[in-house]
């Protein structure tokens, strides 16, 4: 497992269900990591923060379900 990946594509979520409403806006992205593409959430997004395809992100942690979560660097 590498500690970094690059954003292949992304979406900024501004409107969410009641369970996630207090966490908006947040970023869901497909990250290229070790030749694989992983759908993940990018932690640490703040409104109006610059984000782009090809941007490098860092592995933040693996959650309780075994999913990789990334953060901005």
Secondary structure, DSSP 8 states (H G I E B T S, - for coil): --SEEEEEEEEEE-S--TTTGGG-SEEEEEEEETTEEEEEEEET--TT----TT-EEEEEEE-TTS-EEEEE-
